[in-house]
Amino acid sequence: MMRILIYLILLLYPFNLISGQNKRKQLSDDELMTLVQKQTFRYFWDFAHPESGLARERSNGGAEIVTIGGSGFGVMAVIVGVERGFITREQGAERILKIVRFLSDKNTDSYHGMWAHWMNGKTGKTIPFSRKDDGADIVESAFMFEGLLAAHQYFIKDNPTENRIRGIINNLWRQAEWNFFTQGQDVMYWHWSPDNGWAMNHQIKGHNECHIVYILGASSPTYPIAESVYHKGWANANTFLNGQEYYGIRLPLGNDNGKGGPLFFTHYSYMGLDPHGLKDCYADYEEQMKAHTLINRAYCIENPKGYKGYGEKCWGLTASDGDKGYSAHSPGNDRGVVTPTAALSSVPYTPEYSLEAMRYFYEELGDRLWGEYGFKDAFNLTEDWFAPSYLAIDQGPIIVMIENYRTGLIWKLFMSHPDVQKGLKRLGFTSPYLNKAD
């Protein structure tokens, strides 16, 4: 009987390593990153809207609601999926062709070449994000163009599918009226609605997630913004320049109260835009990304509010679901919620610390945090709460930024686009990619 009992324990032991709530089999860093990328990729492949190919807003929301910004990240994720062998190149090309055909369809709502934050993935009709936000969202559209321009540079084979992809992307890119969103002023505005006009009145200023909007606006071959819009609009804000030190780390740009703000400021614009060696008259963006990430981690280690779990392995504050609802978590808005995308998507800037967090999330928190689409959105150990949800806008940066750390793939593609290089030069940037172009 004792032998039978021992045999059963040994038989079940490997299963417990995989399926248990806590300890898991230890993987190498490369194995772990590949696993995280592959599992996260499923959100944009298996869970994408079947008719448009666009990414659903969240796993626990309306089945027809797709998100333009998250779908832009999904375009980049498909490219990574091809390179990693999760799908074939032909499968990836067909999916991207489905997406761009849907975006360019005459029945899909667009406004001066831009799309709404949310749309119906079946009909292409706008789904209002809020009462007056029922038209163009230039920030979400910029995230989509970030992905589309990378796809344009990736799908370069001379065959009917890839030729069609490039042709549609070129048309969409040239139809986007970036200068319309200045209202003739030296600043860009986030929203415009055919029913409500400029009623949202939200100027895009200061260092946040929107840097890519100005870069793309300056890069447009058809409707470019003036250089003064960048310098007098984006950079002319109380929340732009910083220069203070937190935990002995100098932060060039960003919000003072939030010690730089939530970490998605460091991810969304820089999934395509490579900050390494990227400088303008205001900052060294590699220094900015590293500093912002290290300060966020140092705050979690200090843990001034005494939340359970915070520490060297468990850190990362950014916008996500929480036990009290969705919020832009940061040192200035700390609710005890740790969001995996914050630390994991920062891996190009803090590889040792981000991999340490990745391993902790996977090995120690186990199935409470890990599921069918990778790491769930967030958790609060103080409240013993784990999100039941996955969000496109959070899952996308994980797979893309891990790849940028490993190979620089999406950075190389986006930064190689001739229009992007021209736009960066117009705004006075220097970058290793611009030197190559010369």
C-alpha positions in Angstrom: 0.0 0.0 0.0 2.8 2.4 0.9 4.5 1.8 -2.5 1.2 2.5 -4.3 0.8 5.8 -2.3 4.4 6.9 -3.2 3.8 6.0 -6.8 0.7 8.1 -6.9 2.5 11.1 -5.3 5.3 10.9 -7.9 2.8 10.5 -10.7 0.9 13.7 -9.7 4.0 15.7 -8.7 4.8 17.2 -12.2 1.1 18.0 -12.7 1.1 20.0 -9.5 4.2 22.0 -10.7 2.2 23.1 -13.7 -1.3 23.4 -12.4 -0.8 24.3 -8.8 -1.4 27.8 -7.4 2.1 28.4 -6.3 5.5 26.9 -7.2 6.2 26.0 -10.9 9.0 24.3 -12.7 11.8 26.7 -13.2 12.5 27.8 -16.7 15.5 29.6 -18.2 15.1 33.3 -18.9 14.7 32.6 -22.6 12.2 29.8 -22.0 10.2 32.0 -19.7 10.1 34.9 -22.1 9.1 32.7 -25.0 6.3 31.1 -22.9 5.0 34.5 -21.8 5.1 35.8 -25.4 3.4 32.8 -26.8 0.6 32.7 -24.2 0.0 36.4 -24.4 -0.1 36.2 -28.2 -3.2 34.1 -27.9 -5.1 37.2 -26.8 -4.5 38.8 -30.2 -4.8 35.6 -32.3 -7.4 33.3 -30.7 -9.5 36.0 -29.0 -9.4 38.6 -31.8 -12.8 39.6 -33.3 -13.5 37.0 -36.0 -14.8 39.4 -38.6 -12.4 42.3 -38.4 -9.3 40.7 -36.8 -9.1 43.6 -34.4 -8.4 43.2 -30.7 -11.4 43.1 -28.3 -11.1 45.8 -25.7 -11.1 43.3 -22.8 -11.8 39.6 -22.1 -14.7 40.4 -19.8 -16.5 43.0 -21.9 -18.8 43.2 -24.8 -18.0 40.7 -27.5 -18.3 43.3 -30.3 -16.2 46.1 -28.7 -12.8 46.4 -30.3 -10.2 48.9 -29.4 -8.1 50.8 -32.0 -5.1 51.4 -29.8 -5.0 47.9 -28.5 -5.4 46.6 -32.0 -2.4 48.6 -33.1 -0.5 46.8 -30.5 -2.1 43.6 -31.8 -0.7 44.3 -35.3 2.8 44.4 -33.7 2.0 41.2 -31.8 1.2 39.4 -35.0 4.6 40.4 -36.4 6.2 39.0 -33.3 4.1 35.8 -33.6 5.4 35.3 -37.1 9.1 35.8 -36.1 8.7 33.5 -33.1 7.1 30.8 -35.2 3.8 30.9 -33.3 2.1 31.2 -36.7 3.3 31.1 -40.3 4.2 34.2 -42.3 1.2 33.4 -44.5 -1.2 33.3 -41.6 0.2 36.5 -40.2 -0.1 38.3 -43.5 -3.7 37.1 -44.0 -4.6 38.4 -40.6 -3.0 41.8 -41.2 -4.8 42.0 -44.6 -8.1 41.3 -42.9 -7.4 44.1 -40.4 -6.4 46.8 -42.9 -9.2 45.9 -45.3 -11.7 46.4 -42.4 -10.1 49.7 -41.4 -10.2 51.0 -45.0 -13.7 49.8 -45.7 -16.2 52.5 -46.7 -18.6 51.3 -44.0 -16.0 51.6 -41.2 -16.3 54.9 -39.4 -13.4 57.3 -39.7 -13.0 61.0 -39.1 -10.5 63.0 -41.1 -8.5 59.8 -41.5 -8.7 58.8 -37.8 -10.7 56.2 -35.9 -12.7 56.2 -32.7 -11.4 54.8 -29.5 -13.9 51.9 -29.7 -15.8 50.5 -32.6 -18.0 47.5 -33.4 -15.8 44.8 -34.7 -18.5 43.5 -36.9 -20.0 46.6 -38.4 -17.2 49.2 -38.1 -19.5 51.7 -36.4 -18.3 53.9 -33.6 -19.1 52.9 -30.0 -18.9 56.0 -27.8 -16.2 55.9 -25.2 -18.0 58.6 -23.2 -21.0 60.9 -23.9 -19.1 63.4 -26.0 -16.2 61.1 -27.1 -18.0 59.6 -30.1 -15.7 60.5 -32.9 -12.0 60.6 -33.7 -9.5 59.7 -31.0 -6.1 60.8 -32.4 -4.1 59.1 -29.6 -5.7 55.7 -30.1 -5.3 56.2 -33.9 -1.6 57.0 -33.4 -1.1 53.6 -31.7 -2.7 51.9 -34.6 -0.5 53.8 -37.1 2.5 52.8 -35.0 1.6 49.2 -35.7 0.7 49.7 -39.3 3.9 51.4 -40.2 5.8 48.6 -38.6 3.7 46.1 -40.6 4.4 48.1 -43.8 8.2 47.6 -43.2 7.8 43.9 -42.3 5.5 42.5 -45.0 7.8 43.4 -48.0 7.6 40.3 -50.1 6.5 40.6 -53.7 3.3 38.6 -53.6 -0.4 39.6 -53.8 -1.1 39.5 -50.1 1.9 41.5 -48.9 1.7 43.9 -51.8 -2.0 44.6 -50.9 -1.1 45.1 -47.2 1.5 47.8 -48.1 -0.8 49.5 -50.5 -3.7 49.8 -48.1 -1.4 50.9 -45.3 0.0 53.6 -47.6 -3.4 54.8 -48.4 -4.5 54.9 -44.8 -1.4 56.7 -43.7 -1.7 59.4 -46.4 -5.4 60.0 -45.6 -4.8 60.8 -41.9 -5.2 64.5 -41.4 -2.9 65.2 -38.5 -2.8 69.0 -38.9 -6.6 69.1 -38.7 -6.3 68.2 -35.0 -4.4 71.4 -34.3 -7.4 73.7 -35.0 -4.8 76.0 -36.5 -3.0 76.4 -33.2 0.4 75.3 -31.9 -1.0 72.3 -30.0 -2.8 69.1 -30.9 -6.2 68.1 -29.7 -7.1 64.6 -28.6 -10.8 64.3 -29.8 -13.1 65.5 -32.6 -16.7 64.5 -33.1 -19.1 65.1 -36.0 -21.8 65.7 -33.5 -19.9 67.5 -30.7 -17.0 69.1 -32.6 -14.1 70.0 -30.3 -16.3 69.9 -27.1 -13.9 67.6 -25.3 -11.3 70.4 -25.7 -8.4 68.1 -24.5 -5.0 69.5 -25.5 -2.2 66.9 -25.7 0.6 68.4 -23.6 3.4 67.3 -21.4 5.3 64.0 -21.1 2.8 61.2 -21.1 1.8 58.3 -23.4 1.1 60.6 -26.4 4.6 61.4 -27.7 4.0 59.2 -30.7 1.1 61.5 -31.8 3.5 64.4 -32.4 6.1 62.2 -34.0 3.6 60.8 -36.5 2.1 64.3 -37.0 5.5 65.6 -38.0 6.1 62.5 -40.2 3.0 62.7 -42.3 3.8 63.1 -46.1 0.4 64.7 -46.7 -1.0 66.5 -43.6 2.0 67.3 -41.4 2.0 69.5 -38.4 4.4 72.5 -38.2 7.5 72.1 -36.0 6.2 74.8 -33.7 3.3 72.6 -32.7 5.7 70.2 -31.1 7.8 72.8 -29.3 5.0 75.1 -28.3 2.3 72.5 -27.7 3.8 69.2 -26.5 6.8 70.6 -24.8 5.1 73.7 -23.4 3.5 72.3 -20.2 4.1 72.4 -16.5 4.2 68.6 -16.5 6.9 68.3 -19.2 10.3 69.2 -17.8 11.2 67.7 -14.5 15.0 67.3 -13.7 14.4 66.4 -10.0 15.9 63.3 -8.3 13.8 60.6 -6.6 15.6 57.8 -4.8 18.8 59.3 -6.1 17.6 58.9 -9.7 17.3 62.0 -11.9 14.0 62.1 -13.9 14.4 64.4 -17.0 10.7 64.7 -17.9 7.3 64.1 -16.4 4.9 64.6 -13.5 6.4 65.5 -10.1 3.6 64.3 -7.8 3.4 60.9 -9.5 7.2 60.5 -9.8 6.8 60.4 -13.5 3.3 59.0 -13.6 2.1 55.5 -14.5 4.5 53.3 -16.4 2.4 53.1 -19.6 3.9 56.5 -20.3 7.2 54.6 -20.9 5.6 51.9 -23.1 2.9 53.0 -25.5 4.7 55.5 -27.7 8.0 53.6 -27.5 6.8 50.2 -28.7 7.8 51.4 -32.2 9.8 54.5 -31.3 13.2 53.3 -30.1 14.4 55.5 -27.2 18.0 54.2 -27.3 20.2 57.0 -28.5 17.1 59.1 -29.2 17.6 62.7 -28.2 16.0 66.1 -28.9 16.6 69.5 -27.3 14.7 68.4 -24.2 15.8 65.0 -23.2 17.8 61.8 -23.7 14.8 59.4 -24.0 16.9 56.3 -23.1 17.7 58.0 -19.8 14.1 59.0 -19.4 12.8 55.5 -19.8 15.3 53.9 -17.5 14.8 56.5 -14.8 11.0 56.4 -14.9 11.1 52.6 -14.5 13.7 52.6 -11.7 11.8 55.2 -9.8 8.6 53.2 -10.0 10.3 50.1 -8.7 12.1 52.0 -6.0 8.8 53.4 -4.8 7.3 49.9 -4.6 10.4 48.8 -2.6 10.0 51.7 -0.2 6.2 50.9 0.0 5.2 53.9 2.0 1.6 52.7 2.4 2.6 49.3 3.6 0.8 47.2 1.1 1.3 43.4 1.2 3.7 41.9 -1.4 5.4 45.1 -2.6 9.2 44.6 -2.9 12.2 43.9 -5.2 10.4 41.1 -7.0 6.9 42.5 -6.9 6.5 45.9 -8.4 5.0 47.9 -11.2 2.3 50.6 -11.1 0.4 51.6 -14.2 -3.2 51.9 -15.5 -5.2 48.7 -15.1 -8.2 47.1 -13.5 -8.1 47.1 -9.7 -10.2 45.7 -6.9 -11.9 49.1 -6.7 -12.2 49.6 -10.5 -10.0 50.8 -13.3 -7.4 53.5 -12.4 -4.1 54.9 -13.6 -2.0 53.5 -10.7 1.2 55.3 -10.0 3.3 56.5 -6.9 0.9 59.4 -6.8 -2.2 57.1 -7.0 -1.2 54.0 -5.2 -4.0 51.7 -4.3 -2.0 48.5 -3.6 -2.5 47.2 -7.2 0.4 45.7 -9.0 0.0 45.3 -12.8 2.3 42.8 -14.5 2.5 44.8 -17.8 4.2 47.6 -15.9 7.4 45.6 -14.9 7.3 43.2 -17.9 7.0 45.8 -20.6 9.9 47.7 -19.1 12.3 44.8 -19.7 14.3 46.7 -22.4 15.2 49.3 -19.7 15.6 47.1 -16.6 16.1 43.6 -17.8 17.4 42.1 -14.6 14.6 43.6 -12.5 11.9 42.9 -15.0 12.9 39.3 -15.4 13.0 38.9 -11.7 9.4 40.2 -11.5 8.4 37.9 -14.4 9.7 34.9 -12.6 8.0 35.9 -9.4 4.7 36.4 -11.1 4.9 33.1 -12.9 6.6 30.8 -10.3 5.2 32.2 -7.0 1.7 33.6 -7.8 0.9 30.7 -10.2 -2.6 30.1 -11.5 -4.0 32.9 -9.5 -2.3 35.3 -11.9 -1.5 33.1 -15.0 -4.2 32.0 -17.4 -5.2 31.3 -21.0 -3.9 34.7 -22.3 -0.8 35.0 -20.1 -0.7 37.1 -17.0 -4.1 38.5 -15.9 -4.4 42.2 -15.7 -3.5 43.0 -12.1 -3.6 41.9 -8.5 -3.8 43.3 -5.0 -2.3 41.0 -2.4 -3.5 43.2 0.5 -7.0 42.4 -0.6 -6.2 38.9 -1.9 -7.7 40.0 -5.2 -6.7 38.9 -8.7 -8.2 40.3 -11.8 -10.4 38.0 -13.8 -9.6 40.1 -16.9 -7.2 40.7 -19.7 -7.0 44.0 -21.5 -5.6 44.5 -25.0 -3.9 47.7 -24.1 -2.0 45.9 -21.3 -1.3 42.6 -23.0 0.1 44.1 -26.2 3.1 45.9 -24.7 4.2 42.7 -22.9 4.7 40.6 -26.0 6.1 43.5 -28.1 8.5 45.0 -25.5 9.9 41.5 -24.6 10.7 41.1 -28.3 12.2 44.6 -28.5 14.5 43.5 -25.6 15.4 40.3 -27.3 15.9 41.4 -30.9 14.8 45.0 -31.3 12.4 43.8 -34.0 9.5 46.3 -33.8 11.9 49.2 -33.1 13.9 48.4 -36.2 10.9 48.1 -38.4 9.1 51.3 -37.2 12.3 53.4 -37.2 13.2 52.2 -40.7 10.2 53.9 -42.2 11.4 56.8 -44.4 8.5 59.1 -43.3 9.3 58.5 -39.6 12.9 59.3 -40.2 12.0 62.5 -42.0 9.6 63.5 -39.2 12.2 62.9 -36.5 14.7 65.0 -38.4 12.2 67.8 -38.8 11.7 68.0 -35.1 15.5 68.0 -34.4 15.9 64.5 -33.1 19.1 62.6 -33.3 19.1 58.8 -33.3 21.4 55.9 -34.5 18.7 55.1 -37.1 19.0 58.5 -38.6 22.7 58.2 -38.9 22.2 54.9 -40.8 19.7 56.6 -43.1 22.3 59.2 -44.0 
